[in-house]
Amino acid sequence: MKKGEKPKNLKAHNTHTVLDLLRKADTVTVADVSDAIRLSKTTVKKIFDLLVTEGLMLSAGKGESTDEGGKKPEQYRFNKNFGYVASVHVTPDDIISVTTDLDADIDFKTKAAVSPGAELDEIVGTIVRLIRESIKRKAETREQLVGIVVALPGLADSTNGISIYSPHYPRWGRDVPFVSLLRAALGDDIEVPLFIDDVNRYQAIAEREKGVAGGARNYIVIDALDEGIGSGVVLKGALFQGNQSLCGEIGHMTLNPVDGAPCICGHTGCFEAMVSAKRILGLASAAHDSGRPSVLFDGPPSRRIGLADVCVGAARGDALCRELVEDAARWFLVGIGNIVMALDPELIVIQGQYVKAGDYFLSLLRDGIKRIGLPLVEKKVRIEYSVMGEDRGVIGGAAFTIADFFERRLHV
């Protein structure tokens, strides 16, 4: 026991350690867990008994006896269907709603379109409808709803349940008490914890739970979409939000204050403005007007070109697309370099549209990071693409909610 650590806290720590191990294995025995985390079999058996009593662990029959023979050990497995989470992601275009089991695996998903820049009432009403539909679908099972989570675009204060500012939904105004409004709209019959946060923070959790950040304790996700850049920061294993929930707003770091592109925030030269679809496609349009050939301009004149087309073209070797991606990579490296010098992460995970540029873009970042800021010092930071799709926000939100549920349920 650490100095100053109370026995009750140690017991809770051991219980969570056993539960984490249980969730990662198909089946375990008391001896398996005892050997893996160096707790006595007596202590492990007491924790198993608690988890069985709580309904979070089930018997999985007898295992194989040892080479010396003897009694076959009892096997156990995690009961991931004990409960479920209703997880929602409000995007600039639609609302994604899922339910997940206690492993944060999605078992049902639906989408609902929303009006461009929709009013707050429309968003809240749609969320309530989708959540109630999810609860109705689960009515015939014995699973219990353990929490509701909503991932929001823009700035969010998760501690106080407030949407501080959403550039994609300007009609909401500032400092919206989102949790209070949503709880009132859900009604008194749904009494479970309700969480909100900036979607990029939940996406950071998703990378640790299901993505490429497993085992990392200091890492950052950078999500670059057509409409901007967001980030989630994990330091010493904990999601970091900052003094006023601004942590992760790297899209609004000023990279080019002199002649930078205008940003939706009202400033110029922001990170997200310099690598935005608007700016990159503007360069593509100028190239087209000057007669440059490219796969971007194949097909009918009415074909709408997006940032994804540029990235895919770069991955396939198109010269113009590669020039455009190189330009974006130059500004990415300025932004990433600032992050590395300030936070010294072990891993940076790239999400969003630029993933489609493949090895070409990734190699530009990996090679370039060696030459920025203290070039004589080796930068021991990995840069990886995310392997998760559009569900990373709802998966991360569910994982956060599940962790809270375990903390409350097993606070012994």
C-alpha positions as CSV (number, residue, x, y, z in Angstrom):
1,M,0.0,0.0,0.0
2,K,1.3,3.5,-0.9
3,K,2.0,5.9,1.9
4,G,-1.2,7.7,2.8
5,E,-3.4,5.4,0.8
6,K,-6.5,4.3,2.6
7,P,-7.5,0.6,2.6
8,K,-10.8,1.4,1.0
9,N,-9.1,3.1,-1.9
10,L,-6.7,0.2,-2.4
11,K,-9.7,-2.2,-2.4
12,A,-11.4,-0.1,-5.1
13,H,-8.1,0.1,-7.1
14,N,-7.7,-3.7,-7.0
15,T,-11.3,-4.2,-8.0
16,H,-11.0,-2.0,-11.0
17,T,-7.7,-3.7,-12.0
18,V,-9.4,-7.1,-11.9
19,L,-12.3,-5.7,-13.9
20,D,-10.0,-4.2,-16.6
21,L,-8.3,-7.6,-17.0
22,L,-11.6,-9.4,-17.1
23,R,-12.9,-7.1,-19.9
24,K,-9.9,-7.9,-22.1
25,A,-10.1,-11.7,-21.8
26,D,-12.6,-14.2,-23.0
27,T,-12.5,-16.2,-19.8
28,V,-10.3,-16.1,-16.7
29,T,-9.8,-18.1,-13.6
30,V,-8.8,-16.9,-10.1
31,A,-5.3,-18.3,-10.7
32,D,-5.0,-16.4,-14.1
33,V,-5.8,-13.1,-12.5
34,S,-3.7,-13.8,-9.4
35,D,-0.7,-14.5,-11.5
36,A,-1.3,-11.6,-13.9
37,I,-1.6,-8.8,-11.3
38,R,0.2,-10.4,-8.3
39,L,-2.7,-10.4,-5.9
40,S,-3.3,-13.3,-3.6
41,K,-5.9,-15.9,-4.7
42,T,-8.0,-15.1,-1.6
43,T,-8.1,-11.4,-2.5
44,V,-9.0,-12.2,-6.2
45,K,-11.7,-14.6,-5.1
46,K,-13.3,-11.9,-2.9
47,I,-13.3,-9.5,-5.9
48,F,-14.8,-12.1,-8.1
49,D,-17.5,-12.7,-5.6
50,L,-18.3,-9.0,-5.6
51,L,-18.4,-8.8,-9.3
52,V,-20.7,-11.8,-9.6
53,T,-23.0,-10.3,-6.9
54,E,-23.0,-7.0,-8.9
55,G,-24.0,-8.9,-12.0
56,L,-20.8,-7.7,-13.9
57,M,-19.3,-11.2,-14.0
58,L,-20.7,-14.6,-15.0
59,S,-19.6,-18.2,-14.5
60,A,-18.3,-19.7,-17.7
61,G,-18.0,-23.3,-16.6
62,K,-15.0,-25.4,-15.7
63,G,-11.6,-25.0,-17.3
64,E,-8.9,-27.6,-18.0
65,S,-7.1,-29.2,-15.1
66,T,-3.4,-28.7,-14.7
67,D,-0.8,-31.2,-15.9
68,E,-0.7,-32.5,-12.4
69,G,-4.4,-33.2,-12.5
70,G,-6.6,-32.1,-9.7
71,K,-9.8,-30.1,-9.5
72,K,-10.8,-28.2,-12.7
73,P,-10.9,-24.4,-12.0
74,E,-14.0,-22.3,-12.3
75,Q,-13.9,-19.9,-15.3
76,Y,-15.5,-16.5,-15.4
77,R,-16.3,-14.0,-18.1
78,F,-17.3,-10.3,-18.2
79,N,-21.1,-9.7,-18.5
80,K,-20.9,-7.0,-21.2
81,N,-24.7,-7.2,-21.6
82,F,-25.5,-6.3,-18.1
83,G,-26.3,-2.7,-19.2
84,Y,-26.0,-0.4,-22.2
85,V,-25.2,3.2,-23.0
86,A,-27.1,5.6,-25.3
87,S,-24.4,7.6,-27.1
88,V,-25.1,10.5,-29.4
89,H,-22.9,12.6,-31.7
90,V,-24.2,15.9,-33.0
91,T,-22.3,16.6,-36.3
92,P,-22.7,19.7,-38.5
93,D,-25.0,17.8,-40.8
94,D,-26.8,15.1,-38.8
95,I,-27.1,13.3,-35.5
96,I,-25.6,9.9,-35.0
97,S,-27.3,7.8,-32.2
98,V,-26.1,4.4,-31.0
99,T,-26.4,2.0,-28.2
100,T,-23.4,0.1,-26.9
101,D,-22.8,-2.8,-24.5
102,L,-20.4,-2.3,-21.6
103,D,-17.5,-3.0,-23.9
104,A,-18.4,0.1,-25.9
105,D,-19.3,-2.2,-28.9
106,I,-22.2,-0.8,-30.9
107,D,-25.2,-3.0,-31.2
108,F,-27.6,-0.5,-32.8
109,K,-27.1,2.7,-34.9
110,T,-29.3,5.3,-36.5
111,K,-28.9,8.7,-38.1
112,A,-31.2,11.7,-38.3
113,A,-30.6,14.7,-40.6
114,V,-30.8,18.2,-39.2
115,S,-31.3,21.5,-40.8
116,P,-28.2,23.6,-41.6
117,G,-27.3,25.6,-38.5
118,A,-30.4,24.2,-36.8
119,E,-32.1,25.8,-33.8
120,L,-31.3,24.4,-30.4
121,D,-34.9,23.1,-29.9
122,E,-34.7,21.0,-33.1
123,I,-31.4,19.4,-31.9
124,V,-32.6,18.6,-28.4
125,G,-35.9,17.3,-29.7
126,T,-34.2,15.0,-32.2
127,I,-31.8,13.7,-29.6
128,V,-34.7,12.9,-27.2
129,R,-36.6,11.1,-30.0
130,L,-33.6,9.0,-30.9
131,I,-32.8,8.1,-27.2
132,R,-36.4,7.1,-26.5
133,E,-36.4,4.9,-29.6
134,S,-33.2,3.2,-28.3
135,I,-34.7,2.7,-24.9
136,K,-37.9,1.2,-26.5
137,R,-35.7,-1.2,-28.5
138,K,-34.1,-2.4,-25.3
139,A,-37.3,-2.8,-23.3
140,E,-37.5,-6.6,-24.0
141,T,-34.0,-7.3,-22.7
142,R,-32.8,-7.3,-19.2
143,E,-30.2,-4.7,-19.9
144,Q,-30.3,-1.5,-17.9
145,L,-29.5,1.9,-19.2
146,V,-26.4,3.1,-17.3
147,G,-25.9,6.5,-18.9
148,I,-26.5,8.9,-21.7
149,V,-23.7,10.9,-23.4
150,V,-23.8,13.5,-26.1
151,A,-20.7,14.5,-28.1
152,L,-21.0,18.1,-29.3
153,P,-19.2,20.2,-31.9
154,G,-17.4,23.3,-30.7
155,L,-16.5,24.2,-27.1
156,A,-18.1,22.4,-24.2
157,D,-17.8,22.6,-20.5
158,S,-18.4,19.0,-19.4
159,T,-18.2,19.8,-15.7
160,N,-21.1,22.2,-15.8
161,G,-22.9,20.6,-18.7
162,I,-22.6,23.7,-20.9
163,S,-22.2,24.2,-24.6
164,I,-19.9,27.2,-24.6
165,Y,-19.9,27.9,-28.3
166,S,-20.7,26.0,-31.5
167,P,-19.5,27.6,-34.7
168,H,-21.7,25.2,-36.7
169,Y,-24.8,26.1,-34.8
170,P,-24.6,29.9,-34.2
171,R,-28.3,30.1,-33.4
172,W,-27.6,28.4,-30.1
173,G,-25.9,31.4,-28.7
174,R,-23.3,31.2,-26.0
175,D,-23.1,29.3,-22.7
176,V,-26.1,27.0,-23.4
177,P,-27.0,24.8,-20.3
178,F,-27.3,21.8,-22.6
179,V,-27.5,19.1,-20.0
180,S,-30.2,20.9,-18.1
181,L,-32.3,21.4,-21.2
182,L,-31.8,17.8,-22.4
183,R,-32.7,16.4,-19.0
184,A,-35.8,18.4,-18.8
185,A,-36.8,17.3,-22.3
186,L,-36.2,13.6,-21.5
187,G,-38.5,13.8,-18.5
188,D,-38.4,12.4,-15.0
189,D,-38.7,8.7,-16.0
190,I,-35.1,8.6,-17.3
191,E,-32.9,9.1,-14.3
192,V,-29.4,8.1,-15.3
193,P,-26.1,10.1,-15.5
194,L,-26.0,12.5,-18.5
195,F,-22.7,13.7,-20.0
196,I,-21.7,16.1,-22.7
197,D,-18.3,17.2,-24.0
198,D,-16.5,18.3,-27.1
199,V,-16.5,15.4,-29.5
200,N,-12.7,15.5,-30.0
201,R,-12.2,14.6,-26.4
202,Y,-14.4,11.6,-26.7
203,Q,-12.6,10.6,-29.9
204,A,-9.3,10.6,-27.9
205,I,-10.9,8.1,-25.5
206,A,-12.1,6.0,-28.4
207,E,-8.5,5.8,-29.8
208,R,-7.3,4.4,-26.4
209,E,-10.2,1.9,-26.1
210,K,-10.5,0.7,-29.7
211,G,-7.9,2.4,-31.8
212,V,-4.2,3.0,-32.2
213,A,-3.6,4.6,-28.8
214,G,-3.9,1.5,-26.6
215,G,-1.4,1.6,-23.9
216,A,-0.4,5.3,-24.5
217,R,-0.5,7.7,-21.6
218,N,0.4,10.9,-23.3
219,Y,-1.1,11.4,-26.7
220,I,-3.1,13.8,-28.9
221,V,-5.7,13.2,-31.6
222,I,-6.0,15.7,-34.4
223,D,-9.3,15.5,-36.4
224,A,-9.2,17.4,-39.7
225,L,-12.5,17.6,-41.5
226,D,-13.7,19.9,-44.2
227,E,-15.1,22.3,-41.7
228,G,-12.1,22.6,-39.3
229,I,-9.7,20.9,-37.0
230,G,-10.3,19.7,-33.4
231,S,-8.1,17.9,-31.0
232,G,-8.3,15.7,-27.8
233,V,-5.5,15.7,-25.4
234,V,-4.6,12.9,-22.9
235,L,-1.8,13.5,-20.4
236,K,-0.7,11.0,-17.8
237,G,-3.6,8.8,-18.8
238,A,-6.2,11.4,-18.1
239,L,-8.3,13.5,-20.5
240,F,-7.2,17.1,-20.2
241,Q,-9.6,19.9,-20.6
242,G,-7.8,23.0,-19.3
243,N,-8.8,25.9,-17.1
244,Q,-11.8,26.9,-19.2
245,S,-12.3,24.0,-21.5
246,L,-10.1,25.4,-24.3
247,C,-7.6,22.6,-24.3
248,G,-7.6,20.9,-27.7
249,E,-8.7,23.9,-29.7
250,I,-5.5,23.7,-31.8
251,G,-7.4,24.6,-34.9
252,H,-7.3,28.2,-33.7
253,M,-3.6,28.3,-33.0
254,T,-2.3,31.2,-35.1
255,L,0.2,29.8,-37.7
256,N,0.3,32.6,-40.3
257,P,-0.8,36.0,-38.9
258,V,0.6,38.0,-41.8
259,D,-1.2,36.7,-44.9
260,G,-3.0,33.7,-43.6
261,A,-6.4,32.5,-44.8
262,P,-9.5,33.8,-42.9
263,C,-11.0,31.5,-40.3
264,I,-14.6,30.9,-39.3
265,C,-13.6,32.2,-35.8
266,G,-13.1,35.7,-37.2
267,H,-9.3,35.5,-37.0
268,T,-6.8,34.9,-39.9
269,G,-4.0,32.4,-40.3
270,C,-5.5,29.8,-37.9
271,F,-4.2,26.2,-38.2
272,E,-7.6,25.0,-39.5
273,A,-7.9,27.8,-42.0
274,M,-4.5,27.0,-43.5
275,V,-5.3,23.3,-44.1
276,S,-9.1,23.8,-44.6
277,A,-11.0,22.4,-47.6
278,K,-11.9,26.0,-48.5
279,R,-8.2,27.1,-48.9
280,I,-6.9,23.9,-50.5
281,L,-9.8,23.8,-53.0
282,G,-9.2,27.5,-53.7
283,L,-5.6,26.6,-54.7
284,A,-7.0,23.7,-56.8
285,S,-9.4,26.1,-58.6
286,A,-6.5,28.5,-59.4
287,A,-4.5,25.6,-60.8
288,H,-7.5,24.6,-63.0
289,D,-7.8,28.2,-64.3
290,S,-4.1,28.1,-65.3
291,G,-4.6,24.9,-67.3
292,R,-3.0,22.4,-64.9
293,P,-4.0,18.8,-65.6
294,S,-5.3,16.7,-62.7
295,V,-7.6,13.8,-61.9
296,L,-9.5,16.5,-59.9
297,F,-10.8,18.0,-63.2
298,D,-11.8,14.7,-64.9
299,G,-15.4,14.1,-65.4
300,P,-18.3,16.6,-66.0
301,P,-17.8,20.3,-65.1
302,S,-20.6,20.1,-62.6
303,R,-18.8,17.5,-60.5
304,R,-18.2,18.8,-57.0
305,I,-14.7,18.4,-55.8
306,G,-14.0,17.9,-52.1
307,L,-10.9,17.7,-49.9
308,A,-11.3,14.0,-49.9
309,D,-10.8,14.0,-53.7
310,V,-7.5,15.9,-53.2
311,C,-6.3,13.4,-50.6
312,V,-7.3,10.4,-52.6
313,G,-5.6,11.9,-55.7
314,A,-2.4,12.4,-53.8
315,A,-2.4,8.8,-52.6
316,R,-2.7,7.7,-56.2
317,G,0.2,9.9,-57.4
318,D,-1.5,12.8,-59.1
319,A,1.1,15.6,-59.3
320,L,-1.3,18.5,-58.5
321,C,-2.9,16.7,-55.6
322,R,0.5,15.9,-54.2
323,E,1.4,19.6,-54.4
324,L,-1.7,20.6,-52.5
325,V,-1.2,17.9,-49.9
326,E,2.4,19.0,-49.5
327,D,1.2,22.6,-48.9
328,A,-1.2,21.3,-46.2
329,A,1.6,19.1,-44.7
330,R,3.8,22.2,-44.3
331,W,1.2,23.9,-42.1
332,F,0.4,20.7,-40.3
333,L,4.1,20.5,-39.3
334,V,4.1,24.0,-38.0
335,G,1.1,23.2,-35.8
336,I,2.4,19.7,-34.8
337,G,5.8,21.2,-34.0
338,N,4.2,23.7,-31.6
339,I,2.3,20.8,-29.9
340,V,5.4,18.6,-29.5
341,M,7.4,21.5,-28.0
342,A,4.6,22.4,-25.6
343,L,3.4,18.9,-24.5
344,D,5.9,16.4,-25.6
345,P,3.4,13.6,-26.5
346,E,4.4,10.1,-27.2
347,L,1.8,9.7,-30.0
348,I,-0.1,11.9,-32.4
349,V,-3.1,10.3,-34.0
350,I,-4.4,11.9,-37.3
351,Q,-8.1,11.5,-37.9
352,G,-10.4,12.8,-40.7
353,Q,-10.0,13.6,-44.3
354,Y,-6.2,13.6,-44.6
355,V,-6.1,10.0,-43.7
356,K,-7.2,9.4,-47.3
357,A,-3.9,10.8,-48.5
358,G,-2.3,7.5,-47.3
359,D,1.4,6.9,-46.9
360,Y,2.4,10.0,-48.8
361,F,1.0,12.5,-46.3
362,L,2.0,10.4,-43.3
363,S,5.6,10.2,-44.6
364,L,5.7,14.0,-45.0
365,L,4.7,14.4,-41.4
366,R,7.0,11.7,-40.0
367,D,10.0,13.1,-42.0
368,G,9.2,16.7,-41.3
369,I,8.9,16.4,-37.6
370,K,12.6,15.6,-37.4
371,R,13.5,19.0,-38.7
372,I,11.4,21.3,-36.7
373,G,12.1,22.8,-33.3
374,L,15.5,21.7,-31.8
375,P,16.5,19.8,-35.0
376,L,19.5,18.2,-33.2
377,V,17.2,16.5,-30.6
378,E,15.4,13.3,-31.6
379,K,11.6,13.7,-31.5
380,K,10.4,10.5,-29.9
381,V,6.8,10.9,-31.0
382,R,4.9,8.5,-33.2
383,I,2.5,9.8,-35.8
384,E,-0.2,7.4,-36.8
385,Y,-3.4,7.4,-38.8
386,S,-6.6,6.5,-37.0
387,V,-8.3,3.3,-38.1
388,M,-11.6,4.3,-36.7
389,G,-14.5,5.7,-38.8
390,E,-17.3,8.1,-38.1
391,D,-18.4,6.2,-35.0
392,R,-15.3,7.2,-33.0
393,G,-17.2,10.0,-31.3
394,V,-20.0,7.8,-30.0
395,I,-17.7,5.0,-29.1
396,G,-15.5,7.3,-27.1
397,G,-18.5,8.9,-25.4
398,A,-19.8,5.4,-24.5
399,A,-16.4,4.4,-23.1
400,F,-16.3,7.5,-20.9
401,T,-19.8,6.8,-19.6
402,I,-19.0,3.1,-18.9
403,A,-15.9,4.1,-16.9
404,D,-18.1,6.4,-14.8
405,F,-20.6,3.6,-14.3
406,F,-17.9,1.2,-13.0
407,E,-16.5,3.9,-10.7
408,R,-19.9,4.5,-9.1
409,R,-21.0,0.8,-9.1
410,L,-17.7,-0.4,-7.6
411,H,-16.9,2.4,-5.2
412,V,-16.4,0.2,-2.3
